Amino acid sequence: MLQFGKIAIIGAGNTAYTLCKLLKNKGIEPFCVFVRDFEKAKKVHEDLNVPVISSYDIVLKSDLAIIAVNDDAISEVASHLVDYKGLVVHTSGTKPSELLNRCMRYGIFYPLQTMSKEREISFDEIPLLIYANSPDDVEMLSKFAGQFSNKVVFCDDEQRKAIHLAAVYVSNFTNVMLGIGDKLLKNNGLSLDLMRPLVMEMMQKSLDISPEKALTGPARRGDFATIGEHEKMLADYPDELAIYMILTDYIIENNKKNEKL
């Protein structure tokens, strides 16, 4: 097991919980978890059995500080770490590393995965996106991340923002589509579990041969009779109908462009 000294985690949300569990599962005890709110601090200690503190003076004694808070709070947290001698990183997909540039050593440690306090996830194949403002710390972060994942990726701020935007489409927006499907099925006494084989095969096929080649359905085929029937069925669901029409038009227009190439 590689050693990286004392590791502090700042935060009490989904990412902080997940990182604490990740460290402990690898036999690494967090040096401390900083939580300002007393009730949240109590809960973190009870749930994770880690040292929970509310003083930045203790964080300053660590060697690696991982800021796992809401994006809007990163700058405020960083303002308390100006005298920090270790490496400080944040876990945001969109905020620039320069938010931490008041610290001497700073960088990024961004797990490309959706996280929840209640779920245990394996990090073996999860991309860990890293960045640091010095080559030595890039190497250190790479070795540190390599303890948890086989996919450690160095990328700059612009690349990470592009990855995060793509993730919103493939994860968040896909989840919204599943929610709409769930609603339509439940309103007809059916379960979303019916869609499980379809969703799993579609995802795997898209990743294997590309989303464009994997696409099927009425818009892809130009089946306007079926599209018209679907629009009638969605007459009582104006928001869902609007989404259906936007996506259908997008597919049809893309097909026309591709046919001209």
Salt bridges, closest charged atoms under 4 A:
GLU29 OE1 - LYS24 NZ 3.25
ASP47 OD2 - LYS43 NZ 2.68
GLU76 OE2 - ARG36 NH1 3.56
GLU76 OE2 - HIS80 NE2 2.79
GLU120 OE2 - LYS21 NZ 3.90
GLU125 OE1 - LYS151 NZ 3.75
ASP137 OD1 - ARG105 NH2 2.71
GLU139 OE2 - LYS143 NZ 3.32
ASP157 OD1 - ARG160 NH2 2.48
GLU158 OE2 - LYS161 NZ 3.83
ASP182 OD2 - LYS186 NZ 3.27
ASP193 OD1 - ARG196 NE 2.70
ASP223 OD2 - ARG221 NH2 3.44
GLU240 OE2 - LYS183 NZ 3.00
GLU253 OE2 - LYS256 NZ 3.51
